[in-house]
């Protein structure tokens, strides 16, 4: 049985109006086992290209840097289509990265939107393709780099405390929404 990492950071972005063009809040929650240990935040440009750099810098510059063992992302893009290069994030941070989605993304719709509506869409689509096929683990759709399938499955299952979504991502979502809109919205 593989050793399941105990110190995890989960990132999700805040809600924003469709017409908004600026920086969007991204919240990270740090967990030690099933316990919240800290919260980090940064901002990334709406449909920009700075999410990978911002997340890597945020982690490495935090007091939690020496403890974090895995990065969880609620989807591969933040702030619309600011796509995270998960291989570069893994390389810069030295940490495994797991992208989590409740539902299987509609890749044709994503590709069409990127190619027709988003600046730098071709490069962003390439990053999504490089991340690899999504696989079903712990009743979720995931992409992963730097972590084996069995270890990733065990980690996700251990963190499914109050919902299907792992607790670090669920709480990051709630905090980001609450801070931005004044009230968190909970998705089942």
Secondary structure, DSSP 8 states (H G I E B T S, - for coil): ------EEEEEEE----TT--SEEEEEEEEEETTEEEEEEEEEEETT-S-HHHHHHHHHHTSTTTTT--EEEEESSEETTTEE--HHHHHHHH-SEEEEEESS---HHHHHHHHHHHSTTHHHHHHHHHHT---EEETTEEEEEESS-HHHHHHHHHHH-SSSSS-HHHHHHHHHHHHHHHSS-----
